[in-house]
Amino acid sequence: MGELYLVDSHVHFWDPMRLDYPWLAALPDLNRPFLQTDFAIASASANVQKLIFVEGGCKSVQNLTEVDWVSSLATIEPRIKGIVAHASLEKGKGAHAELAMLAGRPLVKGVRRSLQGEQDPDFCTQPEFVAGVKLLAEFSLTFDVCIRHDQLPGVAELARRVPQVSFILDHLGKPDVRGRRTEPWAAELKELAMLPNVVCKISGLTTEADWQKWQPADLQFYIEHALEVFGFDRVMFGGDWPVATLATNYQRWVEVVRKRIPSGDDPADVKLFQANAERIYRV
């Protein structure tokens, strides 16, 4: 990537001997510690100079412990510039105290309350959840949105109801790459992208494809559509390490995304790989 340094907007660390991660039991390849030293090895050729840690799915009662642990990692891995912490936004106004504690941690830039496991696609538009999301504006926190593709309309409605909060769509809304489906995902992503308070991470696609057999061409439509509808001012690169190791190595994913950027004088690569994440996460 030449002189261009990379800001990875989506990195996880976890240690099952320190915190409880129930979801890892179903994925033995991931059910072990993945730490900052492992990331340094995996990303050695990518010139990553800043990264954003995103909550790793530990038990919700351990969210503050996770934040404090990662904050301690940042003292020995200074590239950790921000944290997206779990917050129980479904508590509505009852989440205020939790958000205040999170906002008191200097590295916390935003929160994520994963929605992908909710069976009701409209869970995020329930009154209590909307009330919880509205609180984020008070603390100047962003909201990372982790969903299945069938939840895109609900997220669009939520973003309309809370225009004062910045929403960050993780993993392009997890389209069905494996099934080669493009609709209704494409139309619904375009509708979401019409909202000025929503941005999109170019991340997590390889694990939505066939883990063993995917080829860059399988991902091309999804990446290019996201870049088209959001534009280069509202997208950012995410490695989704170590989850992505189920399907790719780090450098291969960087190169797949890099090849989707048009050549020319427009600094699209700087925006996607660097400047947008720095602006949106304030790092």
Protein Blocks (a to p, Z undefined) as FASTA:
>chain_A
ZZaccddfbdcdddfklbccfklmmmmklnccddfklmmmmmmmnopabdcdddehiafk
lmmmmmmmmmmmmmmmmmlmbdcddddfknmmmlmmmmmmmmmpmklmbdcddfklpmbl
klmmgfklmmmmmmmmmnopacdddddfklmmmmmmmmmmmmmbccddehhlpaafknop
abfklmmmmmmmmpmkbccddehklmmmcfklgcfklmmmmmmmmmmmnopmlgccdeki
aklmmmpcfklmmmmmmmmpccdjblkllmmmmmmmmmmnoZZ
